[in-house]
Amino acid sequence: MNSDTNKISVPSFSQIRARLKNYTMIFALLLIWIVFGFLNQNFFSARNLSNLFRQMSIIGFLAIGMVPIIVTGNIDLSVGSVTGFVSALAAYFQVYVFADMFPALLPGASPATILLFSALSTIILSLLVGYLIGCLHGYIVAYLGIPAFIVTLAGMIVFRGGVLGVTGGENVGPVNDAFKFVAQGYIPIPIGYILAIIAVALIVYQQIRRQMNRQRFGLERDSIQRILFVSLGSSLLILLYTWTMSQYRGIQNPVLILFIVATLMTYVSNNTRLGRYSYAIGGNREAAQLSGINTKKTIFYIFSLMGLMSGIAGVILAGYVGSATPLAGNQYELDTIAACVLGGTSLMGGEGTILGTLVGALITASLINGMSLMNLDIFWQYMAKGIVLVVAVYIDVLSKRGAKS
């Protein structure tokens, strides 16, 4: 009998440091919530938490798309302007095109049917525009060889001008109620609980499948402590969130959409060639090319995904505000990059997770929400976000230094 099987593996200092890094931002989020909850009792009200999660959803969509971009060692500075441009187009088509077109095309249809067709057409068009913009950026970066920083910086300027061109420097709206429902609506409370139970069941199923796969491929199964921590912890968070939101009006539509998109993108990152190739390119591009990875094709795809995420964010933004404004999406690119870095995505490439990025987006939204409740001047919000961002990058730099030593 091999005595090695009876040995208890003791994690090394580097492993402990890596785990601490993974949970540092969660501890920071809890600390921020505790501080703001102590300073203002309304922070933990169901209504404020509902608004908080709704506010973070837009940056959440952008951050989800930004993770693979940064993981490959690239950057996209245009996401704020593209989001604003898509939201402006959505409002423009709602007000000036579809409002007259569908009543003429469907003379016998009810007003509700006309509103529904108008909303669906606007959503499809907006997503298509965002996706095509992402494809354009991806083609220029991947196949023409122009650095992503320059391409997306130019895109930021061009589409900021596009926002002004579409809106004419004035608010465009209001959008119809069916379109608003995407961003302002709520899932009925009973359905919310049903969805929460389904989510818990999927988490348990995923853990069971993970252990079976590890056993099938001859890998050591996870400890029972880890299985319980992941399963029970995730399930309790989902049920707690559902219960808290039910104290107000239920789960918000954009948050549910964000959860679905985040789940899909997590699967893409961890279980598909596109995801694994992205990490390989970020880790060592030359080695990835020598191993047969089509780096140009991979980069093109991740930029097209970023465009699609910008399209979704633009739809949510237009529906949330109820109109398009000349400043729509302004500085979203900074909040998006901050959310990624806060969530553990390394600006040096090769490292980052969707879940961590959502935590980073929640930190950013929590800072803004908490300081707004305290009626602090806007300059404090900018200063706080800047300081937190620098600290997060410094933590990343320290971890990289430790890994090399």
MOTALIN-V351972 format. One record per residue. N is the residue number from 1. RES is the residue in three letters. SS is DSSP state (@ for helix, = for strand, . for the rest). Layout:
{{N:RES:SS} {N:RES:SS}}
This chain:
{{1:MET:.} {2:ASN:.} {3:SER:@} {4:ASP:@} {5:THR:@} {6:ASN:@} {7:LYS:.} {8:ILE:.} {9:SER:.} {10:VAL:.} {11:PRO:.} {12:SER:.} {13:PHE:@} {14:SER:@} {15:GLN:@} {16:ILE:@} {17:ARG:@} {18:ALA:@} {19:ARG:@} {20:LEU:@} {21:LYS:@} {22:ASN:@} {23:TYR:@} {24:THR:@} {25:MET:@} {26:ILE:@} {27:PHE:@} {28:ALA:@} {29:LEU:@} {30:LEU:@} {31:LEU:@} {32:ILE:@} {33:TRP:@} {34:ILE:@} {35:VAL:@} {36:PHE:@} {37:GLY:@} {38:PHE:@} {39:LEU:@} {40:ASN:.} {41:GLN:@} {42:ASN:@} {43:PHE:@} {44:PHE:@} {45:SER:.} {46:ALA:@} {47:ARG:@} {48:ASN:@} {49:LEU:@} {50:SER:@} {51:ASN:@} {52:LEU:@} {53:PHE:@} {54:ARG:@} {55:GLN:@} {56:MET:@} {57:SER:@} {58:ILE:@} {59:ILE:@} {60:GLY:@} {61:PHE:@} {62:LEU:@} {63:ALA:@} {64:ILE:@} {65:GLY:@} {66:MET:@} {67:VAL:@} {68:PRO:@} {69:ILE:@} {70:ILE:@} {71:VAL:@} {72:THR:.} {73:GLY:.} {74:ASN:.} {75:ILE:.} {76:ASP:.} {77:LEU:.} {78:SER:.} {79:VAL:@} {80:GLY:@} {81:SER:@} {82:VAL:@} {83:THR:@} {84:GLY:@} {85:PHE:@} {86:VAL:@} {87:SER:@} {88:ALA:@} {89:LEU:@} {90:ALA:@} {91:ALA:@} {92:TYR:@} {93:PHE:@} {94:GLN:@} {95:VAL:@} {96:TYR:@} {97:VAL:@} {98:PHE:@} {99:ALA:@} {100:ASP:@} {101:MET:@} {102:PHE:@} {103:PRO:@} {104:ALA:@} {105:LEU:@} {106:LEU:.} {107:PRO:.} {108:GLY:.} {109:ALA:.} {110:SER:.} {111:PRO:@} {112:ALA:@} {113:THR:@} {114:ILE:@} {115:LEU:@} {116:LEU:@} {117:PHE:@} {118:SER:@} {119:ALA:@} {120:LEU:@} {121:SER:@} {122:THR:@} {123:ILE:@} {124:ILE:@} {125:LEU:@} {126:SER:@} {127:LEU:@} {128:LEU:@} {129:VAL:@} {130:GLY:@} {131:TYR:@} {132:LEU:@} {133:ILE:@} {134:GLY:@} {135:CYS:@} {136:LEU:@} {137:HIS:@} {138:GLY:@} {139:TYR:@} {140:ILE:@} {141:VAL:@} {142:ALA:@} {143:TYR:@} {144:LEU:.} {145:GLY:.} {146:ILE:.} {147:PRO:.} {148:ALA:@} {149:PHE:@} {150:ILE:@} {151:VAL:@} {152:THR:@} {153:LEU:@} {154:ALA:@} {155:GLY:@} {156:MET:@} {157:ILE:@} {158:VAL:@} {159:PHE:@} {160:ARG:@} {161:GLY:@} {162:GLY:@} {163:VAL:@} {164:LEU:@} {165:GLY:@} {166:VAL:@} {167:THR:@} {168:GLY:.} {169:GLY:.} {170:GLU:.} {171:ASN:.} {172:VAL:=} {173:GLY:=} {174:PRO:.} {175:VAL:.} {176:ASN:.} {177:ASP:@} {178:ALA:@} {179:PHE:@} {180:LYS:@} {181:PHE:@} {182:VAL:@} {183:ALA:@} {184:GLN:@} {185:GLY:.} {186:TYR:=} {187:ILE:.} {188:PRO:.} {189:ILE:@} {190:PRO:@} {191:ILE:@} {192:GLY:@} {193:TYR:@} {194:ILE:@} {195:LEU:@} {196:ALA:@} {197:ILE:@} {198:ILE:@} {199:ALA:@} {200:VAL:@} {201:ALA:@} {202:LEU:@} {203:ILE:@} {204:VAL:@} {205:TYR:@} {206:GLN:@} {207:GLN:@} {208:ILE:@} {209:ARG:@} {210:ARG:@} {211:GLN:@} {212:MET:@} {213:ASN:@} {214:ARG:@} {215:GLN:@} {216:ARG:@} {217:PHE:.} {218:GLY:.} {219:LEU:.} {220:GLU:.} {221:ARG:.} {222:ASP:.} {223:SER:.} {224:ILE:@} {225:GLN:@} {226:ARG:@} {227:ILE:@} {228:LEU:@} {229:PHE:@} {230:VAL:@} {231:SER:@} {232:LEU:@} {233:GLY:@} {234:SER:@} {235:SER:@} {236:LEU:@} {237:LEU:@} {238:ILE:@} {239:LEU:@} {240:LEU:@} {241:TYR:@} {242:THR:@} {243:TRP:@} {244:THR:@} {245:MET:@} {246:SER:@} {247:GLN:.} {248:TYR:.} {249:ARG:.} {250:GLY:.} {251:ILE:.} {252:GLN:=} {253:ASN:@} {254:PRO:@} {255:VAL:@} {256:LEU:@} {257:ILE:@} {258:LEU:@} {259:PHE:@} {260:ILE:@} {261:VAL:@} {262:ALA:@} {263:THR:@} {264:LEU:@} {265:MET:@} {266:THR:@} {267:TYR:@} {268:VAL:@} {269:SER:@} {270:ASN:@} {271:ASN:@} {272:THR:.} {273:ARG:@} {274:LEU:@} {275:GLY:@} {276:ARG:@} {277:TYR:@} {278:SER:@} {279:TYR:@} {280:ALA:@} {281:ILE:@} {282:GLY:@} {283:GLY:@} {284:ASN:.} {285:ARG:@} {286:GLU:@} {287:ALA:@} {288:ALA:@} {289:GLN:@} {290:LEU:@} {291:SER:.} {292:GLY:.} {293:ILE:.} {294:ASN:.} {295:THR:@} {296:LYS:@} {297:LYS:@} {298:THR:@} {299:ILE:@} {300:PHE:@} {301:TYR:@} {302:ILE:@} {303:PHE:@} {304:SER:@} {305:LEU:@} {306:MET:@} {307:GLY:@} {308:LEU:@} {309:MET:@} {310:SER:@} {311:GLY:@} {312:ILE:@} {313:ALA:@} {314:GLY:@} {315:VAL:@} {316:ILE:@} {317:LEU:@} {318:ALA:@} {319:GLY:@} {320:TYR:@} {321:VAL:@} {322:GLY:.} {323:SER:=} {324:ALA:=} {325:THR:.} {326:PRO:.} {327:LEU:.} {328:ALA:.} {329:GLY:.} {330:ASN:.} {331:GLN:.} {332:TYR:@} {333:GLU:@} {334:LEU:@} {335:ASP:@} {336:THR:@} {337:ILE:@} {338:ALA:@} {339:ALA:@} {340:CYS:@} {341:VAL:@} {342:LEU:@} {343:GLY:.} {344:GLY:.} {345:THR:.} {346:SER:.} {347:LEU:.} {348:MET:.} {349:GLY:.} {350:GLY:.} {351:GLU:.} {352:GLY:.} {353:THR:.} {354:ILE:@} {355:LEU:@} {356:GLY:@} {357:THR:@} {358:LEU:@} {359:VAL:@} {360:GLY:@} {361:ALA:@} {362:LEU:@} {363:ILE:@} {364:THR:@} {365:ALA:@} {366:SER:@} {367:LEU:@} {368:ILE:@} {369:ASN:@} {370:GLY:@} {371:MET:@} {372:SER:@} {373:LEU:@} {374:MET:.} {375:ASN:.} {376:LEU:.} {377:ASP:.} {378:ILE:@} {379:PHE:@} {380:TRP:@} {381:GLN:@} {382:TYR:@} {383:MET:@} {384:ALA:@} {385:LYS:@} {386:GLY:@} {387:ILE:@} {388:VAL:@} {389:LEU:@} {390:VAL:@} {391:VAL:@} {392:ALA:@} {393:VAL:@} {394:TYR:@} {395:ILE:@} {396:ASP:@} {397:VAL:@} {398:LEU:@} {399:SER:@} {400:LYS:@} {401:ARG:@} {402:GLY:@} {403:ALA:@} {404:LYS:@} {405:SER:.}}
